[in-house]
Amino acid sequence: MTDTSHDDRLETAEEMATLAAPATRAPFATPKRLEKARDLARALAVAQNNAALYPASHPLAVQSVQDLTAAVTAIFEIGFEDVTINVYKATLFIENQVLPEESVTYRKLVVDLLARGISALTFGPGFGESDAAAVTELLNTPDIASIEQSAAFLRHRGAASVAVAETTDLDDSVREEEERENKAQGRETYDRGIELMRDVETQAKLGKVFEVEPLQHMVSSLLDTLFKDPAAILGLTAIKGHDDYTLNHSINVCILSISLGASLGLDAESLKSLGLSALLYDLGKVRIPGDILGKEGPLTADEWQIVKSHTTEGADLLKRIQLVDQMPMVVAYEHHQRHDLQGYPKAAGPQEQHLFSKIVALCDAYDAMTTRRPFRREIRPDKALAVLMQGRNKAYDPSVTKALVAMLGIYPMGAVVTLDDGSKAIVFRVNKDDLLRPRVKRVIGADGSWLKEPETVDLRLVNPETGTFDHGIVECIPATDAGIDDVWQYL
């Protein structure tokens, strides 16, 4: 019953990534910012090279130290308090922005950092030419072979604005235990939410007033985990195994909505209101006969009118329980009106849909399309996002739609993909700096055999010999086609 009207053309993955890029919060999402990251890598590599060739007083060595200082300062000027050069599995990153060409061109820089035990080099406030000179000298001092020696060298040189580490925030092992705890907490909240919504549905069908406070507590719990670990919450939407689609769907829409709201910059109180609205927006369907809601064939004109009444029925139900927060009632009424106001109920005037209604409508459509139903197969996540992108400016708000794609990635968490070597993998983290290249867990090898343990692969990593990415995604496939029953366990 979800409105997913669109034309037949689907955006390509590359087109969607380009369109969504401005909405992403990746620190180097725009071409000008990306050039500053590349300038920093180039400046450090040149300074290292010149320090090896010339004495510190030579004009070329002096100039390269000045250029390195200027490159760091330029990044501070666009809002960074500090900036980190990361080396992850022999690939060069500025923050989490992969630099594939530089990873090959500046191979000596990568090798020399790792030889000194450094996989994270951070330039902080106050970085100046003396700090730049100390770093270039460090990279050319051959008897330094550990992170402890590297840190001591910088301290001795008085480089207080430079820090080194042997692990980076790109290393999953650093956060594994915390992520496991967040994942377990999120799942506990999710399952509790299913039971709460089951009680709400039962009470509403009986015409009784239900308690809203437990739902509010549940939304707050989801938000607590979202603020600590967005992936732990977003990954819950990959759970598709509950028997009751309606309950499963309402929790998924809530999670997608608060995650999207957070990415749009809504404050905590607004997110609580949005979360409650996303749980209750379809409540009016309890007043629609089950044989109509579950009908597999096309609806008659009369049946369609009955289905459409769920928006006004939902608003009426929520009005009767006299919520202090009016937004659930507004969203229940508006969520099918469409961005262009060509939906239902017919808008009384030229007023625009509320932002919450736009968010919930979009998340409702996405989860409905990507969930298998008894009468139809699910749509692949990448294709579902393409459908939504085709509907922007019509059914969906264009800026909110692009923000959803930027948040989920072209291949969202839980998507099952075929890699270019024929192996099968599950997307478990989206890389905000490259929506086409997420981190995946390979579960089926190129020969078709199941791996004993999932193998983590970051698709941003570069092959130093060829200068190209190690692996890429060929296509997204339904989980059942790969023989995977429970995607969530891999997230």
N, C-alpha and C positions, 0 to 999 in steps of 0.2 A: 504494500500500500504506500510505499515511499515514492515521492515524486523525483524521478531521475531523468526527466525528459531532456533530450539532447540530440544534436545531429549525429550522423554516423561516423564523422571523422574523429579520430583519436589523436591526441597530441603524442608525439614521440617522446621517449624518455629524455632525450637531450633537450628538446624544446621545453618540456616541463621544468627541467632543472634550471634552464636559463631564465624562464619566466618567474620561477619561485625564488631565485637567488637574492633579489633585493629584499625579500621579506625575512631571510634567514638572519640569525644573530651571530653567525660566524664572524670573527673579528676582521677577516680579510675578504669579505663577501663581494666588494666592488672592485673593478679593475684598478682604480687608483690606489686603493689600500693594498691590493695584492702586489702591485709594483713596489710598494714600500717594503714589503716582506722580502721580495726578491733583491731589492737594493741592499738590505741588511746582510743577507747571505753572501752577496757578491762582495760587499765591503769587507766582511770578515775574512773571506777567502783571499782577497787581494792583499789585505794587511798581513795575513799570515805568510803569504808568499814573499812579499817585499821584505818582511822582517828576516826571512831566511837568506835573502840575496844581498841585502845592504845593511850597513851599520845604522843604528837608531837615528843618527844625525843626518843621514842622507836625505835629500829633498823628497825622493820617492817614498821612503819609509815614513817621513814626517807627514806627507800628504795623505798617505793611506790611513794613518792613525786619525787624522782629522776627518777623513771621509767616513770612517767607521763611527766616530763620535756623532757626526752629522746624521748618519743613517739611523742610529738609535734615537737621537733627538727627534727626528722626523716622525718616528712611531709614537713617541711620547706626545707629540703635538696633536695626534688624532685621537687622544683619549686614553692611552695606555699608561698605567702607573709603573709597570715593568713589562719586559718582554723576554720570552724564553725561546732559545734555540734548542730544539729537541732532536735527538737521534734515536730512532726507533727501528730496530731490526735493519740497520744499515741504510735507512732512508732519512733524509733531512726534512725537518718540519720547523716552521716558525709558529710558535704556539701549537695549534693542531692543524695548521695549514700545510698540506704536503707540497713539496717543491720537487717534482719529478726530474725536471731537467737539471736543476742545481744538484740533486743527489748524485748525478753522474758526473757533471762538469766539475764539481768541487769534491770529488771522491777523497782527495788527500785530506781535506778538512774533516770529513766524516771519520776517516781512519785515525787521524791524529787525536780527535776528541775521544774516541773509544779507547785508544791506546793509553790515555791518561785517566781512564775510568769514568769519563764524563759522558753522560747521555742527556744531561740538561744543563744548559749554560744560560743563566738569567742575568740580564742587565737591569738594574734598579734605579730609583731616583738619585739624581746627582751624578750620573755616569758622565765622565769627562775624558779628556785625552790621556790622562795618567792611567785611568782604568783600561782604556783601549790598548795602550802600550803594554800594560801588564798582561793582558789576555794574549796578545800576539807573541809576546816573549814566552808565555807559558806553552803555547802551541809549538814553539821551536826549541824547547828545552828537552833533550832526549832522555835524560835520566829520571824524568817524572813518569811513573807507571801506575799510579793509583789515585783514587779520588781524594784520599787523605793527603797525599803529597801535593796534589793540585790545589786543594783548599789552603794548605800551609803556604804554598808559594804565593798565592794571591794575598793572603794576610800579611806576609812578609813585605810584599810590594805596596801595601796600603790600599789595595783595590777593594774598598768597602762596598762599592756599588756593583760588585760582581759576585754571583754565587754559583756554585757548581753542585751537581747531584749525580748519583750513579743510577737513579731511576727517574722516570718522567711520569707525568700524569697520563701518558699514553699507554703505560704498562698496566694491563688489566690485573696482573697478580697483586699489585699494591692495594687494590680496592675489593678484591674478591670476597673476603669475609663480610665486609660491610654490605656489599651488594646482595649477598645471600640472605643476610638478616632483613634488609629492606624488601627483598622479593617475598620472603616468608610473611612479613608483616602485611604487605600489600595483598597477598593471597588470602590471608585471614580476614582482612577487611572486605575483600571482594565477596567471599562466601557468606559473610555476615550480611552484606548488602542484599544478596539474593534472597535470604530468608526474610529480611525486613520488607523487601518489595513484594514478596509472596503474601505477607500479612496485610500490607496495604491494599493489594489487589483483592484479597478476600473480603476485607472490611468494606471497600468501596462497592463491590458487587452486592453486598448485603445492605447497602445504603447507610452504613454506619460511619461515624467520624473516626478517622485513624489518627494515630499519634505522629506528629511531624518531627518531634525532638530526636528520636533515635536516628532518623534519616539525616538530620543535621549533624549529629555526632559522627555518623559514618562518613559524610562528606568531609568533615574536618580531619578525620583520620586519613582519608585519601590525600588531602592537601598536605598534611604533615609529611607523608612519605614523598609526595610530589616535590616538595621544596628540598628534600634531602637527596632524592634520587629519581629524577623524572623518568628514566628508563624503566625503573622497577614498577611504576604505575602504568606507563603506556604499554608495557609488555603484557599487562593483564588483559588487554583487548584481544589478544590472540587466543584467549580461552573461548572455545566455541562448543564445549562438551556438555553443558547443562541441558537437561531435558526440555525445559521451558524456554523457548526462544524469546518470548516477551520479556521475561525477567533478566535473562542474560543480556539482551539488547539494551535494556534501560541502564544497566550498570556500565556497559561499554560506552554508551552515548555520554553518560555522566563523566567517565574518565577522559574520553576524547575531548569533551567540552571544556573541562577545567584545565586540561593540558594546553589546549589551544588558547583559552582565555589567559593563562599565565604567559604564554609566548607572545601574546598581544599586549602584555603589560598591565593587566587588571590587578587591582590590589586584593588583599586577602579577603576582605569583607565582600567585595564584588564576586570573587570566585566562589565563596560559600553560597551566595544567592544563585549564581549560575549553576552550581552543582545540584542544588535542590530543584531548580527549574528543569534541568536535564533529566532528573529522575522521574519527574511527574508530568512531563509535557504530553505524554500519550495516555494519560489516565482515563480520558474520555472513552477509550476503546472498551472499557468494562461495560459500557452501556450499548455496545454494538453486538448483535447476535453472533455467537461463535461460528455458526455455519457460514455466515457471510465473510467474516474475517479470515476464515481458513479455506475459503473456496479456491480451488485450483484453477478453474477456468475463468474466462472473462466475466466481469460483473455486469448485471443488467443496469440500465439507467437508474432505476429505482434503488437498487442495491448500492450503487455508487453514491447516490445522495445520502443514504444512511451512513455509509462509511465516512463521508466528508463531515458529517455532523459531529464526529468525535472531537473536533477542535472546540466547538461551542459547548459541547457536553463536558469536556475536560475543564474548561474555564468555569463552568457553572459549579462543578463538583468542588473545585478549589476555592471558589467564592464562598461556598456554604461552610467550609471549615474555618473561615475567617482568619486566614494567615496574615500576620503582621507584614510579611514580605509579599508584595503584590506581583513580583516578577514571575513566579511559577504560573500564575493565572494568565499573565500577558503572553508568555511563551507558549502555553497550551493553546491559546487562541490564535497566535500568529504564525506558528512554525510551518504552516503550509501556504502562506500567502506569497512566497517567493520574493526575491529581491526586486523584480520588476512589477510586483503587486498584481500579477496575472493569475495567482493561485486562489485559494479559498481560506476562510470566508472572504467575500469581496470586501476590499478596503472601503471604508466610508468616505475617505478623502485621499489626498495625495501624501499622507503621512508615510514615513519610512518605517520598515520593520525595525524593531529594537535590535541592538547588537546581539543580545543574548539569543533572540529568536533566529538570527542569521547563523550564529555559531551552532546552535542545536540542530537546525535544519540540515546543515552541512554534515555534521557528525552522524546524524540519524541516517542520512543517505549513504554515507561511506560504510558504516557498520552493516547496514541492511544488505548492501551489494556484496560485501565480502563474507557474508555468512551463508552457509549451505542451508537450504530449506527443503522440506519433503518434496515440493513441487518444482524445484529448480536448483541448479548448481550455483555455487558461489562464483563471483567474478574475481579474477586475480587482482590483488591490491594495486598494482601499477595501472591496470586498465580501469579500475574503479576511480582512481585519482584522475586519470585522463578524462573520464566521463564528467567528473565534477569540474575540471578545468574547461571542458567544452561548454558547461552550463554557466560559467561566470558571466556576469552582466545580464543574465536572464534569470535563471532560478536562484543563483547564488551570488553573493557579494564578491566582486573580484579580488579585493584586497584580503578578505578573510579566507577565500579559497586558496590564494597563493601562500598565505601564512600556514594553512593546513598542510600543503605539499612540502613547504620548507620544514615544518615540524616533523612530519612522518618520513620524509625522504621519498625518493622515487620508488625505492624498494623498502617498504616499512618493516619495522620489527615484526618478526613472525612470518615474513614472506619466505617461501621456499623457492630457491633459484637454481638454475643449471649454470655452472661455470664453463669457461671456454675450453676446459680440458675434459668436459663431459661429467664431472663430479657434481653431486647435489649438496646444497648447503642451505642453512637457515639464517636469515638476517637477524642478528641479535643486538646490533648497535648501529645507529645512523651516524655517519660522519657529516656534521653540519657544514664543513668546509668543502665537501664534495658529495652531493646528494646521489650521484651515480655510483659511488664506490663506498658502500657500507662495510662494516666488519661482519663477517659471517662465521658460522660454525659448520664446517664440512662434515657431513655424516655418512655420505655414500661416495666411495671412490670412483675414479674414472672408469674402472673395470666393472662397476655396478655392484660391488660388494660393500656391505656395511662396515664402517670402521669400528674398531673396538672402543675407541674414545673419540668424541668429536674433536676436530682439529680447528683451532681458531686461525682465521685468515683475515688480515686487514687488506682490503682490495686497493688501498692507496699505496701500498708498498711497491717499490721500484726495483727492477732487475738491474743491478749495476753493470752487467755485461752488455745488455741490449739498450739500456736507457728507456725501456718501456715498462708499463705496469706488469707485475707478475701474473695477475689474473684479472678477468673481467666477467661480468654477467652476460650470458647469452639470452636467457629468458626467465620469466617468472612462471611457476607451475603450481597447480593446486596441490596442497599437502598430501591429499589422499592418493594422487597419482604417483607420489614418491614413496607411498607406504608409511607416511608419518601420521600417527593418530593424535598425538599431543605435542603441538609445537611449543607450548608454553614452557615445558620442562627444559628446553634448550636456551631459554632467554635469561 
